[in-house]
Amino acid sequence: MAREINLSGGEITLLKTMGLSGTPVYGKLLIQRIGEMESAEFLDELTGLISLGYVLCDKAIVRTMEDVERAVFRINASYARDLRDALHPGRRREEKSRRRRRE
């Protein structure tokens, strides 16, 4: 069963920057890649994704940019497919029933 995920523009930017492969991204590298996003908006979007469980972090609390620099983040593998569908809504997969053919 597919989950319906609605993302804001900042969340989409952050997820695309991290990538959906599930490989770890160091916080310092994430800050460099994010570009022109304001620090407060970046922290708000990141903590929101962590609280929803879409992003996993090795630190318990991420409140400041210094906390982000010292942390490692990755996409939660159980949500990766649904997040990919939410990032590209025009390419949603059609639900196909998998039944055995009788001959």
Backbone atoms as SQL, in Angstrom:
CREATE TABLE atoms (id INTEGER PRIMARY KEY, chain TEXT, resi INTEGER, resn TEXT, atom TEXT, x REAL, y REAL, z REAL);
INSERT INTO atoms VALUES
  (1, 'A', 1, 'MET', 'N', 0.842, -1.170, 0.000),
  (2, 'A', 1, 'MET', 'CA', 0.000, 0.000, 0.000),
  (3, 'A', 1, 'MET', 'C', 0.891, 1.237, 0.000),
  (4, 'A', 2, 'ALA', 'N', 0.706, 2.100, -0.962),
  (5, 'A', 2, 'ALA', 'CA', 1.519, 3.309, -1.071),
  (6, 'A', 2, 'ALA', 'C', 1.012, 4.374, -0.111),
  (7, 'A', 3, 'ARG', 'N', 1.957, 5.081, 0.477),
  (8, 'A', 3, 'ARG', 'CA', 1.612, 6.176, 1.378),
  (9, 'A', 3, 'ARG', 'C', 1.520, 7.460, 0.570),
  (10, 'A', 4, 'GLU', 'N', 0.580, 8.307, 0.934),
  (11, 'A', 4, 'GLU', 'CA', 0.459, 9.607, 0.276),
  (12, 'A', 4, 'GLU', 'C', 1.325, 10.595, 1.046),
  (13, 'A', 5, 'ILE', 'N', 2.389, 11.067, 0.421),
  (14, 'A', 5, 'ILE', 'CA', 3.326, 11.984, 1.057),
  (15, 'A', 5, 'ILE', 'C', 3.257, 13.322, 0.351),
  (16, 'A', 6, 'ASN', 'N', 3.016, 14.384, 1.112),
  (17, 'A', 6, 'ASN', 'CA', 3.004, 15.743, 0.578),
  (18, 'A', 6, 'ASN', 'C', 4.212, 16.483, 1.129),
  (19, 'A', 7, 'LEU', 'N', 5.024, 17.026, 0.242),
  (20, 'A', 7, 'LEU', 'CA', 6.261, 17.692, 0.643),
  (21, 'A', 7, 'LEU', 'C', 6.227, 19.163, 0.260),
  (22, 'A', 8, 'SER', 'N', 6.878, 19.980, 1.087),
  (23, 'A', 8, 'SER', 'CA', 7.020, 21.400, 0.755),
  (24, 'A', 8, 'SER', 'C', 8.220, 21.569, -0.177),
  (25, 'A', 9, 'GLY', 'N', 8.381, 22.760, -0.698),
  (26, 'A', 9, 'GLY', 'CA', 9.494, 23.041, -1.609),
  (27, 'A', 9, 'GLY', 'C', 10.850, 22.860, -0.953),
  (28, 'A', 10, 'GLY', 'N', 10.969, 23.299, 0.287),
  (29, 'A', 10, 'GLY', 'CA', 12.226, 23.142, 1.015),
  (30, 'A', 10, 'GLY', 'C', 12.555, 21.686, 1.287),
  (31, 'A', 11, 'GLU', 'N', 11.544, 20.902, 1.603),
  (32, 'A', 11, 'GLU', 'CA', 11.753, 19.478, 1.847),
  (33, 'A', 11, 'GLU', 'C', 12.191, 18.769, 0.568),
  (34, 'A', 12, 'ILE', 'N', 11.576, 19.140, -0.551),
  (35, 'A', 12, 'ILE', 'CA', 11.952, 18.555, -1.831),
  (36, 'A', 12, 'ILE', 'C', 13.397, 18.883, -2.164),
  (37, 'A', 13, 'THR', 'N', 13.781, 20.147, -1.963),
  (38, 'A', 13, 'THR', 'CA', 15.158, 20.560, -2.222),
  (39, 'A', 13, 'THR', 'C', 16.131, 19.769, -1.362),
  (40, 'A', 14, 'LEU', 'N', 15.811, 19.620, -0.100),
  (41, 'A', 14, 'LEU', 'CA', 16.686, 18.904, 0.826),
  (42, 'A', 14, 'LEU', 'C', 16.801, 17.427, 0.461),
  (43, 'A', 15, 'LEU', 'N', 15.687, 16.791, 0.113),
  (44, 'A', 15, 'LEU', 'CA', 15.713, 15.376, -0.257),
  (45, 'A', 15, 'LEU', 'C', 16.482, 15.153, -1.552),
  (46, 'A', 16, 'LYS', 'N', 16.304, 16.025, -2.524),
  (47, 'A', 16, 'LYS', 'CA', 17.056, 15.899, -3.767),
  (48, 'A', 16, 'LYS', 'C', 18.544, 16.094, -3.535),
  (49, 'A', 17, 'THR', 'N', 18.890, 16.986, -2.621),
  (50, 'A', 17, 'THR', 'CA', 20.294, 17.215, -2.296),
  (51, 'A', 17, 'THR', 'C', 20.899, 15.994, -1.617),
  (52, 'A', 18, 'MET', 'N', 20.148, 15.350, -0.752),
  (53, 'A', 18, 'MET', 'CA', 20.642, 14.162, -0.062),
  (54, 'A', 18, 'MET', 'C', 20.696, 12.952, -0.977),
  (55, 'A', 19, 'GLY', 'N', 19.767, 12.871, -1.900),
  (56, 'A', 19, 'GLY', 'CA', 19.656, 11.690, -2.753),
  (57, 'A', 19, 'GLY', 'C', 18.813, 10.633, -2.065),
  (58, 'A', 20, 'LEU', 'N', 18.169, 9.801, -2.841),
  (59, 'A', 20, 'LEU', 'CA', 17.254, 8.812, -2.281),
  (60, 'A', 20, 'LEU', 'C', 17.837, 7.402, -2.232),
  (61, 'A', 21, 'SER', 'N', 19.132, 7.284, -2.423),
  (62, 'A', 21, 'SER', 'CA', 19.747, 5.961, -2.455),
  (63, 'A', 21, 'SER', 'C', 19.943, 5.357, -1.079),
  (64, 'A', 22, 'GLY', 'N', 19.890, 6.169, -0.036),
  (65, 'A', 22, 'GLY', 'CA', 20.085, 5.658, 1.315),
  (66, 'A', 22, 'GLY', 'C', 21.521, 5.694, 1.777),
  (67, 'A', 23, 'THR', 'N', 22.415, 6.217, 0.946),
  (68, 'A', 23, 'THR', 'CA', 23.810, 6.320, 1.369),
  (69, 'A', 23, 'THR', 'C', 23.957, 7.464, 2.359),
  (70, 'A', 24, 'PRO', 'N', 24.827, 7.324, 3.328),
  (71, 'A', 24, 'PRO', 'CA', 25.017, 8.383, 4.332),
  (72, 'A', 24, 'PRO', 'C', 25.576, 9.665, 3.719),
  (73, 'A', 25, 'VAL', 'N', 25.091, 10.795, 4.218),
  (74, 'A', 25, 'VAL', 'CA', 25.567, 12.112, 3.791),
  (75, 'A', 25, 'VAL', 'C', 26.037, 12.845, 5.039),
  (76, 'A', 26, 'TYR', 'N', 27.278, 13.276, 5.036),
  (77, 'A', 26, 'TYR', 'CA', 27.809, 14.023, 6.176),
  (78, 'A', 26, 'TYR', 'C', 27.199, 15.412, 6.203),
  (79, 'A', 27, 'GLY', 'N', 26.909, 15.887, 7.397),
  (80, 'A', 27, 'GLY', 'CA', 26.257, 17.176, 7.573),
  (81, 'A', 27, 'GLY', 'C', 27.026, 18.327, 6.950),
  (82, 'A', 28, 'LYS', 'N', 28.336, 18.311, 7.089),
  (83, 'A', 28, 'LYS', 'CA', 29.166, 19.381, 6.522),
  (84, 'A', 28, 'LYS', 'C', 29.014, 19.424, 4.996),
  (85, 'A', 29, 'LEU', 'N', 28.975, 18.256, 4.355),
  (86, 'A', 29, 'LEU', 'CA', 28.785, 18.178, 2.910),
  (87, 'A', 29, 'LEU', 'C', 27.372, 18.617, 2.521),
  (88, 'A', 30, 'LEU', 'N', 26.392, 18.262, 3.327),
  (89, 'A', 30, 'LEU', 'CA', 25.007, 18.657, 3.066),
  (90, 'A', 30, 'LEU', 'C', 24.854, 20.173, 3.112),
  (91, 'A', 31, 'ILE', 'N', 25.497, 20.810, 4.076),
  (92, 'A', 31, 'ILE', 'CA', 25.439, 22.272, 4.184),
  (93, 'A', 31, 'ILE', 'C', 26.084, 22.927, 2.969),
  (94, 'A', 32, 'GLN', 'N', 27.184, 22.366, 2.482),
  (95, 'A', 32, 'GLN', 'CA', 27.844, 22.914, 1.298),
  (96, 'A', 32, 'GLN', 'C', 26.978, 22.773, 0.063),
  (97, 'A', 33, 'ARG', 'N', 26.300, 21.639, -0.073),
  (98, 'A', 33, 'ARG', 'CA', 25.480, 21.369, -1.257),
  (99, 'A', 33, 'ARG', 'C', 24.165, 22.146, -1.286),
  (100, 'A', 34, 'ILE', 'N', 23.640, 22.511, -0.127),
  (101, 'A', 34, 'ILE', 'CA', 22.290, 23.085, -0.065),
  (102, 'A', 34, 'ILE', 'C', 22.220, 24.454, -0.719),
  (103, 'A', 35, 'GLY', 'N', 23.305, 25.186, -0.761),
  (104, 'A', 35, 'GLY', 'CA', 23.338, 26.441, -1.500),
  (105, 'A', 35, 'GLY', 'C', 22.749, 27.617, -0.773),
  (106, 'A', 36, 'GLU', 'N', 21.749, 28.246, -1.370),
  (107, 'A', 36, 'GLU', 'CA', 21.238, 29.530, -0.904),
  (108, 'A', 36, 'GLU', 'C', 20.152, 29.447, 0.159),
  (109, 'A', 37, 'MET', 'N', 19.824, 28.285, 0.651),
  (110, 'A', 37, 'MET', 'CA', 18.762, 28.161, 1.653),
  (111, 'A', 37, 'MET', 'C', 19.219, 28.785, 2.977),
  (112, 'A', 38, 'GLU', 'N', 18.344, 29.540, 3.603),
  (113, 'A', 38, 'GLU', 'CA', 18.639, 30.165, 4.895),
  (114, 'A', 38, 'GLU', 'C', 18.835, 29.098, 5.971),
  (115, 'A', 39, 'SER', 'N', 19.677, 29.389, 6.942),
  (116, 'A', 39, 'SER', 'CA', 19.984, 28.420, 8.004),
  (117, 'A', 39, 'SER', 'C', 18.735, 28.021, 8.789),
  (118, 'A', 40, 'ALA', 'N', 17.896, 28.981, 9.137),
  (119, 'A', 40, 'ALA', 'CA', 16.690, 28.681, 9.914),
  (120, 'A', 40, 'ALA', 'C', 15.736, 27.789, 9.122),
  (121, 'A', 41, 'GLU', 'N', 15.553, 28.095, 7.836),
  (122, 'A', 41, 'GLU', 'CA', 14.680, 27.280, 6.994),
  (123, 'A', 41, 'GLU', 'C', 15.262, 25.877, 6.830),
  (124, 'A', 42, 'PHE', 'N', 16.568, 25.799, 6.613),
  (125, 'A', 42, 'PHE', 'CA', 17.248, 24.523, 6.470),
  (126, 'A', 42, 'PHE', 'C', 17.051, 23.653, 7.714),
  (127, 'A', 43, 'LEU', 'N', 17.283, 24.231, 8.886),
  (128, 'A', 43, 'LEU', 'CA', 17.116, 23.484, 10.140),
  (129, 'A', 43, 'LEU', 'C', 15.666, 23.064, 10.350),
  (130, 'A', 44, 'ASP', 'N', 14.732, 23.945, 10.011),
  (131, 'A', 44, 'ASP', 'CA', 13.310, 23.641, 10.175),
  (132, 'A', 44, 'ASP', 'C', 12.893, 22.472, 9.275),
  (133, 'A', 45, 'GLU', 'N', 13.289, 22.521, 8.021),
  (134, 'A', 45, 'GLU', 'CA', 12.933, 21.449, 7.076),
  (135, 'A', 45, 'GLU', 'C', 13.597, 20.135, 7.469),
  (136, 'A', 46, 'LEU', 'N', 14.864, 20.196, 7.870),
  (137, 'A', 46, 'LEU', 'CA', 15.594, 18.988, 8.243),
  (138, 'A', 46, 'LEU', 'C', 15.006, 18.336, 9.489),
  (139, 'A', 47, 'THR', 'N', 14.716, 19.127, 10.516),
  (140, 'A', 47, 'THR', 'CA', 14.125, 18.560, 11.735),
  (141, 'A', 47, 'THR', 'C', 12.718, 18.025, 11.474),
  (142, 'A', 48, 'GLY', 'N', 11.996, 18.659, 10.552),
  (143, 'A', 48, 'GLY', 'CA', 10.678, 18.149, 10.174),
  (144, 'A', 48, 'GLY', 'C', 10.765, 16.788, 9.507),
  (145, 'A', 49, 'LEU', 'N', 11.719, 16.630, 8.586),
  (146, 'A', 49, 'LEU', 'CA', 11.904, 15.343, 7.910),
  (147, 'A', 49, 'LEU', 'C', 12.357, 14.259, 8.896),
  (148, 'A', 50, 'ILE', 'N', 13.190, 14.647, 9.856),
  (149, 'A', 50, 'ILE', 'CA', 13.645, 13.693, 10.870),
  (150, 'A', 50, 'ILE', 'C', 12.481, 13.280, 11.769),
  (151, 'A', 51, 'SER', 'N', 11.658, 14.244, 12.181),
  (152, 'A', 51, 'SER', 'CA', 10.544, 13.924, 13.072),
  (153, 'A', 51, 'SER', 'C', 9.493, 13.044, 12.396),
  (154, 'A', 52, 'LEU', 'N', 9.335, 13.174, 11.077),
  (155, 'A', 52, 'LEU', 'CA', 8.405, 12.320, 10.343),
  (156, 'A', 52, 'LEU', 'C', 8.984, 10.933, 10.073),
  (157, 'A', 53, 'GLY', 'N', 10.286, 10.788, 10.266),
  (158, 'A', 53, 'GLY', 'CA', 10.929, 9.497, 10.054),
  (159, 'A', 53, 'GLY', 'C', 11.454, 9.291, 8.651),
  (160, 'A', 54, 'TYR', 'N', 11.352, 10.284, 7.790),
  (161, 'A', 54, 'TYR', 'CA', 11.824, 10.156, 6.416),
  (162, 'A', 54, 'TYR', 'C', 13.347, 10.205, 6.335),
  (163, 'A', 55, 'VAL', 'N', 13.977, 10.935, 7.248),
  (164, 'A', 55, 'VAL', 'CA', 15.431, 11.052, 7.303),
  (165, 'A', 55, 'VAL', 'C', 15.898, 10.520, 8.647),
  (166, 'A', 56, 'LEU', 'N', 16.957, 9.726, 8.609),
  (167, 'A', 56, 'LEU', 'CA', 17.548, 9.183, 9.824),
  (168, 'A', 56, 'LEU', 'C', 18.850, 9.920, 10.113),
  (169, 'A', 57, 'CYS', 'N', 19.144, 10.094, 11.390),
  (170, 'A', 57, 'CYS', 'CA', 20.313, 10.841, 11.820),
  (171, 'A', 57, 'CYS', 'C', 20.999, 10.090, 12.946),
  (172, 'A', 58, 'ASP', 'N', 22.334, 10.200, 13.012),
  (173, 'A', 58, 'ASP', 'CA', 23.055, 9.517, 14.080),
  (174, 'A', 58, 'ASP', 'C', 23.061, 10.296, 15.392),
  (175, 'A', 59, 'LYS', 'N', 22.612, 11.542, 15.383),
  (176, 'A', 59, 'LYS', 'CA', 22.524, 12.361, 16.591),
  (177, 'A', 59, 'LYS', 'C', 21.073, 12.394, 17.071),
  (178, 'A', 60, 'ALA', 'N', 20.893, 12.468, 18.374),
  (179, 'A', 60, 'ALA', 'CA', 19.546, 12.516, 18.932),
  (180, 'A', 60, 'ALA', 'C', 18.900, 13.881, 18.734),
  (181, 'A', 61, 'ILE', 'N', 19.695, 14.943, 18.868),
  (182, 'A', 61, 'ILE', 'CA', 19.155, 16.300, 18.763),
  (183, 'A', 61, 'ILE', 'C', 19.971, 17.093, 17.753),
  (184, 'A', 62, 'VAL', 'N', 19.276, 17.717, 16.801),
  (185, 'A', 62, 'VAL', 'CA', 19.920, 18.576, 15.807),
  (186, 'A', 62, 'VAL', 'C', 19.215, 19.929, 15.873),
  (187, 'A', 63, 'ARG', 'N', 19.816, 20.866, 16.604),
  (188, 'A', 63, 'ARG', 'CA', 19.202, 22.183, 16.788),
  (189, 'A', 63, 'ARG', 'C', 19.959, 23.306, 16.098),
  (190, 'A', 64, 'THR', 'N', 21.256, 23.169, 15.976),
  (191, 'A', 64, 'THR', 'CA', 22.077, 24.242, 15.407),
  (192, 'A', 64, 'THR', 'C', 22.829, 23.736, 14.189),
  (193, 'A', 65, 'MET', 'N', 23.405, 24.666, 13.444),
  (194, 'A', 65, 'MET', 'CA', 24.186, 24.296, 12.268),
  (195, 'A', 65, 'MET', 'C', 25.430, 23.511, 12.676),
  (196, 'A', 66, 'GLU', 'N', 25.964, 23.777, 13.858),
  (197, 'A', 66, 'GLU', 'CA', 27.122, 23.024, 14.350),
  (198, 'A', 66, 'GLU', 'C', 26.744, 21.562, 14.600),
  (199, 'A', 67, 'ASP', 'N', 25.524, 21.340, 15.098),
  (200, 'A', 67, 'ASP', 'CA', 25.037, 19.966, 15.281),
  (201, 'A', 67, 'ASP', 'C', 24.922, 19.260, 13.938),
  (202, 'A', 68, 'VAL', 'N', 24.441, 19.976, 12.927),
  (203, 'A', 68, 'VAL', 'CA', 24.292, 19.406, 11.587),
  (204, 'A', 68, 'VAL', 'C', 25.655, 19.047, 11.020),
  (205, 'A', 69, 'GLU', 'N', 26.652, 19.925, 11.209),
  (206, 'A', 69, 'GLU', 'CA', 27.995, 19.669, 10.681),
  (207, 'A', 69, 'GLU', 'C', 28.591, 18.382, 11.240),
  (208, 'A', 70, 'ARG', 'N', 28.273, 18.054, 12.477),
  (209, 'A', 70, 'ARG', 'CA', 28.856, 16.876, 13.133),
  (210, 'A', 70, 'ARG', 'C', 28.010, 15.615, 12.968),
  (211, 'A', 71, 'ALA', 'N', 26.901, 15.697, 12.278),
  (212, 'A', 71, 'ALA', 'CA', 25.985, 14.561, 12.158),
  (213, 'A', 71, 'ALA', 'C', 26.102, 13.896, 10.790),
  (214, 'A', 72, 'VAL', 'N', 25.542, 12.697, 10.715),
  (215, 'A', 72, 'VAL', 'CA', 25.466, 11.948, 9.463),
  (216, 'A', 72, 'VAL', 'C', 23.994, 11.636, 9.220),
  (217, 'A', 73, 'PHE', 'N', 23.524, 11.875, 7.995),
  (218, 'A', 73, 'PHE', 'CA', 22.113, 11.705, 7.646),
  (219, 'A', 73, 'PHE', 'C', 21.969, 10.704, 6.518),
  (220, 'A', 74, 'ARG', 'N', 20.803, 10.047, 6.480),
  (221, 'A', 74, 'ARG', 'CA', 20.460, 9.185, 5.351),
  (222, 'A', 74, 'ARG', 'C', 18.951, 9.063, 5.256),
  (223, 'A', 75, 'ILE', 'N', 18.476, 8.738, 4.083),
  (224, 'A', 75, 'ILE', 'CA', 17.046, 8.549, 3.840),
  (225, 'A', 75, 'ILE', 'C', 16.628, 7.207, 4.431),
  (226, 'A', 76, 'ASN', 'N', 15.488, 7.181, 5.086),
  (227, 'A', 76, 'ASN', 'CA', 14.936, 5.948, 5.642),
  (228, 'A', 76, 'ASN', 'C', 14.530, 5.051, 4.469),
  (229, 'A', 77, 'ALA', 'N', 15.112, 3.866, 4.407),
  (230, 'A', 77, 'ALA', 'CA', 14.879, 2.958, 3.282),
  (231, 'A', 77, 'ALA', 'C', 13.414, 2.546, 3.148),
  (232, 'A', 78, 'SER', 'N', 12.685, 2.489, 4.244),
  (233, 'A', 78, 'SER', 'CA', 11.284, 2.075, 4.178),
  (234, 'A', 78, 'SER', 'C', 10.394, 3.136, 3.517),
  (235, 'A', 79, 'TYR', 'N', 10.862, 4.375, 3.448),
  (236, 'A', 79, 'TYR', 'CA', 10.097, 5.441, 2.801),
  (237, 'A', 79, 'TYR', 'C', 10.666, 5.845, 1.444),
  (238, 'A', 80, 'ALA', 'N', 11.763, 5.254, 1.010),
  (239, 'A', 80, 'ALA', 'CA', 12.466, 5.708, -0.195),
  (240, 'A', 80, 'ALA', 'C', 11.577, 5.682, -1.438),
  (241, 'A', 81, 'ARG', 'N', 10.841, 4.616, -1.648),
  (242, 'A', 81, 'ARG', 'CA', 9.999, 4.510, -2.848),
  (243, 'A', 81, 'ARG', 'C', 8.877, 5.545, -2.824),
  (244, 'A', 82, 'ASP', 'N', 8.255, 5.717, -1.675),
  (245, 'A', 82, 'ASP', 'CA', 7.164, 6.682, -1.558),
  (246, 'A', 82, 'ASP', 'C', 7.682, 8.112, -1.697),
  (247, 'A', 83, 'LEU', 'N', 8.868, 8.389, -1.168),
  (248, 'A', 83, 'LEU', 'CA', 9.464, 9.719, -1.333),
  (249, 'A', 83, 'LEU', 'C', 9.814, 9.981, -2.789),
  (250, 'A', 84, 'ARG', 'N', 10.299, 8.959, -3.477),
  (251, 'A', 84, 'ARG', 'CA', 10.615, 9.104, -4.902),
  (252, 'A', 84, 'ARG', 'C', 9.342, 9.439, -5.681),
  (253, 'A', 85, 'ASP', 'N', 8.243, 8.778, -5.356),
  (254, 'A', 85, 'ASP', 'CA', 6.964, 9.073, -6.013),
  (255, 'A', 85, 'ASP', 'C', 6.486, 10.486, -5.680),
  (256, 'A', 86, 'ALA', 'N', 6.723, 10.941, -4.449),
  (257, 'A', 86, 'ALA', 'CA', 6.305, 12.288, -4.046),
  (258, 'A', 86, 'ALA', 'C', 7.154, 13.358, -4.736),
  (259, 'A', 87, 'LEU', 'N', 8.416, 13.061, -5.014),
  (260, 'A', 87, 'LEU', 'CA', 9.282, 14.020, -5.698),
  (261, 'A', 87, 'LEU', 'C', 8.928, 14.148, -7.182),
  (262, 'A', 88, 'HIS', 'N', 8.434, 13.074, -7.759),
  (263, 'A', 88, 'HIS', 'CA', 8.077, 13.060, -9.180),
  (264, 'A', 88, 'HIS', 'C', 6.634, 12.586, -9.335),
  (265, 'A', 89, 'PRO', 'N', 5.660, 13.435, -9.026),
  (266, 'A', 89, 'PRO', 'CA', 4.261, 12.985, -9.014),
  (267, 'A', 89, 'PRO', 'C', 3.729, 12.574, -10.383),
  (268, 'A', 90, 'GLY', 'N', 4.298, 13.052, -11.461),
  (269, 'A', 90, 'GLY', 'CA', 3.829, 12.684, -12.791),
  (270, 'A', 90, 'GLY', 'C', 4.198, 11.277, -13.179),
  (271, 'A', 91, 'ARG', 'N', 5.160, 10.711, -12.494),
  (272, 'A', 91, 'ARG', 'CA', 5.632, 9.370, -12.833),
  (273, 'A', 91, 'ARG', 'C', 5.193, 8.332, -11.823),
  (274, 'A', 92, 'ARG', 'N', 4.029, 8.491, -11.243),
  (275, 'A', 92, 'ARG', 'CA', 3.550, 7.518, -10.253),
  (276, 'A', 92, 'ARG', 'C', 3.351, 6.159, -10.922),
  (277, 'A', 93, 'ARG', 'N', 3.669, 5.140, -10.152),
  (278, 'A', 93, 'ARG', 'CA', 3.507, 3.783, -10.670),
  (279, 'A', 93, 'ARG', 'C', 2.038, 3.382, -10.604),
  (280, 'A', 94, 'GLU', 'N', 1.622, 2.702, -11.625),
  (281, 'A', 94, 'GLU', 'CA', 0.266, 2.181, -11.602),
  (282, 'A', 94, 'GLU', 'C', 0.271, 0.896, -10.795),
  (283, 'A', 95, 'GLU', 'N', -0.764, 0.756, -9.986),
  (284, 'A', 95, 'GLU', 'CA', -0.856, -0.461, -9.189),
  (285, 'A', 95, 'GLU', 'C', -1.295, -1.603, -10.094),
  (286, 'A', 96, 'LYS', 'N', -0.489, -2.611, -10.118),
  (287, 'A', 96, 'LYS', 'CA', -0.796, -3.776, -10.945),
  (288, 'A', 96, 'LYS', 'C', -1.028, -4.960, -10.020),
  (289, 'A', 97, 'SER', 'N', -2.046, -5.676, -10.325),
  (290, 'A', 97, 'SER', 'CA', -2.294, -6.868, -9.523),
  (291, 'A', 97, 'SER', 'C', -1.428, -7.992, -10.073),
  (292, 'A', 98, 'ARG', 'N', -0.842, -8.710, -9.178),
  (293, 'A', 98, 'ARG', 'CA', 0.037, -9.804, -9.586),
  (294, 'A', 98, 'ARG', 'C', -0.708, -11.111, -9.323),
  (295, 'A', 99, 'ARG', 'N', -1.267, -11.623, -10.376),
  (296, 'A', 99, 'ARG', 'CA', -2.005, -12.886, -10.277),
  (297, 'A', 99, 'ARG', 'C', -1.388, -13.884, -11.223),
  (298, 'A', 100, 'ARG', 'N', -1.512, -15.086, -10.842),
  (299, 'A', 100, 'ARG', 'CA', -1.018, -16.144, -11.707),
  (300, 'A', 100, 'ARG', 'C', -1.972, -16.328, -12.865),
  (301, 'A', 101, 'ARG', 'N', -1.381, -16.536, -13.990),
  (302, 'A', 101, 'ARG', 'CA', -2.201, -16.826, -15.169),
  (303, 'A', 101, 'ARG', 'C', -2.553, -18.301, -15.182),
  (304, 'A', 102, 'ARG', 'N', -3.774, -18.574, -15.490),
  (305, 'A', 102, 'ARG', 'CA', -4.200, -19.970, -15.595),
  (306, 'A', 102, 'ARG', 'C', -4.157, -20.366, -17.063),
  (307, 'A', 103, 'GLU', 'N', -3.602, -21.519, -17.269),
  (308, 'A', 103, 'GLU', 'CA', -3.491, -22.006, -18.658),
  (309, 'A', 103, 'GLU', 'C', -4.318, -23.218, -18.884);
